[in-house]
Amino acid sequence: MAYSDKVVDHYENPRNVGTLDKSDPNVGTGLVGAPACGDVMRLQLRISDEGVIQDAKFKTFGCGSAIASSSLVTEWVKGKTVDEATTITNKEIAKELSLPPVKIHCSVLAEDAIKAAVADFKKKRAERQGAAKATAT
Amino acid sequence: MQLVAPGTTLFDVLGLPRGVDVDKAELERAYRERSLRLHPDRAGKDDPRERRLSLERTALLNEAYKTLRAPEPRAFYLLKLHGLDLLKEEARAVSIPPKVLEEVLQLREQLESARESGDDEQVSALSDRVRVQSATTLSAAQSALRRLEQAPADEAVRVEAAQALARLRYHHRFLEAAEGSDEEDS
């Protein structure tokens, strides 16, 4: 199957591959997988206390479309607030990369990864606040 | 005439009892007998409609044989009969425990770095490990599927079977990647 130019570009020059420190309280980690194709995707976001995404890194093992989808979202989410980032839909990702119908699930995975990373960050923050409260009282 | 009646399973196509365990000799025998009976040269040679039907039946028979012959495709097929096709997109409904995903990612990263440093020994050590895991995971899936066959309405068992098979899918992808056939269409 022929990949679109944008997919090939992201696949050959993936942006923001790597890891952020998982134990950093400002880092949210999203780990998602699609059993249908055996893909696994990790997306990490460093989020400021004001809720702005400062950095994004990913690591994906999967097909070209899955790599391109995650590479693209790392570019898109930087500078956005977490609330803005979670409004990114798989449709936008699929459209930008001209993904064919059989590859739509790759964009779904990337959308899920953003949501999972943000949820992890929020959970960490809630725990931190809970702990702070506990020490204060 | 219909090709198959609704509700017919691939087990029915071969005339075998449905289940996780299949008698291999019986399967081979059933396949051979039915193939001979369906041979296009025998069945309605002169009637194009009959001929086409016979070809379709042969294709179905081959599919049944291919699917049921080995334990793994058989297990995936049984889960599909329970309403969950893991090879389709609906597989998204199966949530994979984070622990499993972490393990998958870690193994893939180890494989990648072993590859990059040309450490073939490490590549085959990792593959051996995954092969062992793969056998354990298949047993777990089969055990869940046996219980599911007894109690098809048990959602917890269905999830257990689905998660084990999803994990098995990841093992396979790892082994494919280790053998160098990564990046194919998935």
Interface residues (C-beta under 8 A of the other chain):
Chain A: M1 L31 V32 G33 A34 P35 A36 C37 G38 D39 V40 R42 K59 F61 G62 C63 G64 A66 I104 H105 V108
Chain B: L86 L87 K88 E89 A91 R92 V94 I96 P98 V100 L101 E102 V104 L105 R108 E109 L165 A166 R169 Y170 H172 R173 A177 E183 E184 D185 S186
